[in-house]
Amino acid sequence: GTVLRVNKLITVQPRKSRYSGDVGDIVVGRIIEVGNKRWKVDINARQSATLLLGSINLPGGALRRRTIEDQLQMRSLFTEGDLISAEVSSLYQSGSAAIHTRSMRYGKLENGQVVVVPSALIKRVKQHFVSLPCGVDCIFGHNGGIWITSRSNEFDEREDTEQTRNVSEMEEKKKKHSLRRITAEERLAISKVRNAIILLASKFDKISPESVMKLYNSSDTLTLGRKQQEG
């Protein structure tokens, strides 16, 4: 496992264990249930996380109280099987996590691929929304969920404040990206990133943008055929 030292306290984090959330963590999860004013989300933890209706961005960025009409339209926002990115906002006494998608960076994930690895392998870095030099965007979720898609403008750090973003414009960009056809070259790059992550996980190595790119750049010299890379 991973040895953690805090002064004289030494703990060992198992390589394979369920994710235990911390406030502020970025997670990639899947909607498993639509309930009363809330969604249940599988985030690879012991218990499913809760996403409240009041913890999301309404279409158009409307700032108002949620109404009965919003409750009736919940499935048009997220439904069972949808992949989402979110942030842990708090932890309940039971240990389950409450998450939110209030920032435009979070929300439904489309037109890409998800890889799930043990959460202990995700290296905690300053930025978990990353645009890799190979033209691939990734979300390295603290819970072990990693989202891989083609390059978009969503991860531009220079536009990270809500004041500099037009909500409707951002929603339109996300919609265009979800409908855009991914080229063969982009698919190959996504596949190589995916395989690099899976290989790192199989060796129980820490997964970070740096380790993924190091393996990605050396993939041409490895005995991996094109079909394997695209697999």
ZAGU-972356 format. One record per residue (C-alpha): residue in one letter; x, y, z; residue number from 1. Coordinates in steps of 0.25 Angstrom, whole numbers, plus 5000, padded with zeros to 4 digits. Each point is the difference from the previous one (the first is absolute). Layout:
BEGIN
A|X|Y|Z|NUM
...
***
This chain:
BEGIN
G|5000|5000|5000|1
T|5004|5015|5001|2
V|5007|5004|5012|3
L|4995|5014|5006|4
R|5008|5007|5011|5
V|4995|5012|5008|6
N|5010|5003|5011|7
K|5001|4987|5008|8
L|4987|4994|4994|9
I|5002|4990|4989|10
T|4988|4994|4993|11
V|5000|4991|4988|12
Q|4989|5002|4989|13
P|4996|4987|4993|14
R|5003|4999|4985|15
K|4986|4995|4998|16
S|4989|5007|5009|17
R|4987|5007|4998|18
Y|5001|5015|4999|19
S|4998|5008|5012|20
G|4996|5014|4996|21
D|5006|5013|5005|22
V|4994|5014|4999|23
G|5005|5007|4987|24
D|5003|4987|4993|25
I|4997|4999|4985|26
V|4993|4987|4996|27
V|4995|4993|4988|28
G|4987|4992|5002|29
R|4988|4994|4994|30
I|4985|5003|5003|31
I|4994|4988|5006|32
E|4987|5005|5005|33
V|4991|5012|4998|34
G|4992|5003|5013|35
N|4992|5011|5007|36
K|5008|5013|4997|37
R|5013|4992|5000|38
W|5008|4990|4991|39
K|5008|4988|5006|40
V|5014|5000|4993|41
D|5010|4988|5000|42
I|5014|5006|5004|43
N|5007|4987|5003|44
A|4998|5002|5015|45
R|4994|4991|5010|46
Q|4987|5008|4999|47
S|4994|5007|4988|48
A|5001|5016|5000|49
T|4988|5009|5000|50
L|4999|5011|4990|51
L|4988|5010|5005|52
L|4992|5007|4990|53
G|5004|5013|5006|54
S|5015|4996|4998|55
I|5000|5001|4985|56
N|5000|5011|4989|57
L|4986|5002|4994|58
P|5000|5002|4985|59
G|5004|5014|4996|60
G|5007|5002|5014|61
A|4986|5004|5006|62
L|5002|5004|5015|63
R|4987|4997|5006|64
R|4993|4991|5010|65
R|4997|4986|4994|66
T|4985|4998|4997|67
I|4991|4988|4998|68
E|5003|5002|4985|69
D|5015|4998|5002|70
Q|4997|4987|5008|71
L|4991|4995|4988|72
Q|5012|5003|4990|73
M|5011|4993|5008|74
R|5001|4989|4990|75
S|5003|5010|4989|76
L|5012|5005|5008|77
F|5006|4987|5005|78
T|4994|4986|4998|79
E|5005|4986|5004|80
G|5013|4996|4993|81
D|5005|5014|4998|82
L|5014|5003|5003|83
I|5003|5013|5008|84
S|5012|5007|5006|85
A|4997|5007|5013|86
E|5007|5005|5013|87
V|4998|4995|5014|88
S|4993|5011|5008|89
S|4998|4993|5014|90
L|5000|4986|5007|91
Y|4988|4995|5007|92
Q|5001|4993|5014|93
S|4997|4987|4993|94
G|5013|5002|4992|95
S|4993|5002|4986|96
A|5004|5012|4992|97
A|4992|5012|4995|98
I|5004|5006|4987|99
H|4997|5012|4991|100
T|5002|5004|4986|101
R|4998|5015|5002|102
S|5012|5004|4992|103
M|4999|4999|4985|104
R|5012|4991|5000|105
Y|4992|4989|5006|106
G|4988|4993|4994|107
K|4996|4989|4990|108
L|5012|4993|4993|109
E|4997|4997|4985|110
N|5008|4995|4988|111
G|5012|4994|5007|112
Q|5004|4988|5008|113
V|5001|4997|5015|114
V|5010|4991|5007|115
V|4999|4996|5014|116
V|5012|4997|5009|117
P|5002|4998|5015|118
S|4999|5014|5006|119
A|5013|4998|5008|120
L|5008|5000|4987|121
I|4995|5015|4996|122
K|5011|5009|5004|123
R|4995|5013|5006|124
V|5005|5012|4992|125
K|4997|5014|4999|126
Q|4991|4999|4988|127
H|4991|4987|4996|128
F|4994|5006|4988|129
V|5011|4999|4990|130
S|5003|5002|4985|131
L|5011|4991|4996|132
P|5010|5004|4989|133
C|4995|4988|4991|134
G|4987|5007|4998|135
V|4992|4993|5010|136
D|4992|5006|5012|137
C|4999|4992|5013|138
I|4993|5001|5013|139
F|5008|4992|5011|140
G|4989|4998|5010|141
H|5005|4998|5015|142
N|4991|4988|5000|143
G|5007|4992|4990|144
G|4991|5004|4988|145
I|5008|5006|4988|146
W|4992|5007|4989|147
I|5007|5000|4986|148
T|4996|5008|4988|149
S|5005|5008|4989|150
R|5005|5015|5002|151
S|4990|5010|5003|152
N|5000|5014|5006|153
E|4993|4996|5013|154
F|5014|4998|5007|155
D|5005|5014|4997|156
E|5006|5005|5013|157
R|5000|5014|4996|158
E|4985|5000|5000|159
D|4998|4993|5013|160
T|4991|5011|5006|161
E|4985|5000|4998|162
Q|5001|5015|4998|163
T|5008|4999|4988|164
R|4990|4989|4994|165
N|4987|5002|4993|166
V|4992|4988|5005|167
S|4992|4998|4987|168
E|5012|5001|4992|169
M|5007|4989|5009|170
E|4988|4991|4999|171
E|5000|5002|4985|172
K|5015|4996|4999|173
K|4997|4988|5009|174
K|4989|4996|4991|175
K|5008|5001|4987|176
H|5011|4992|5006|177
S|4991|4989|5004|178
L|4994|4999|4986|179
R|5014|5002|4993|180
R|5005|4988|4992|181
I|5014|4995|5005|182
T|5010|4998|4990|183
A|5008|4987|4998|184
E|5013|5007|5005|185
E|4992|5005|5012|186
R|4995|4986|5003|187
L|5014|4994|4999|188
A|5005|5011|5010|189
I|4988|4997|5010|190
S|5003|4985|4999|191
K|5015|5002|5002|192
V|4997|5008|5013|193
R|4990|4990|5004|194
N|5010|4989|4999|195
A|5011|5008|5007|196
I|4990|5001|5012|197
I|4996|4986|5000|198
L|5015|4995|4999|199
L|5004|5010|5012|200
A|4988|4994|5008|201
S|5004|4986|4997|202
K|5014|5003|5006|203
F|4994|5007|5012|204
D|5008|5013|4996|205
K|4995|5014|5003|206
I|4991|5006|4989|207
S|5002|5015|4997|208
P|5001|5008|4987|209
E|5015|4999|5000|210
S|5001|4985|5002|211
V|4989|4998|4989|212
M|5007|5009|4990|213
K|5014|4993|5003|214
L|4994|4986|4996|215
Y|4992|5006|4989|216
N|5013|5006|4993|217
S|5007|4987|5002|218
S|4988|4992|4994|219
D|5006|5000|4986|220
T|5012|4992|5005|221
L|4992|4990|5008|222
T|4995|4987|4994|223
L|4986|5005|4999|224
G|4994|4999|4986|225
R|4990|5010|4994|226
K|4988|4990|5003|227
Q|5004|4999|5014|228
Q|5001|5015|5002|229
E|4986|5002|4994|230
G|4995|4989|5008|231
***
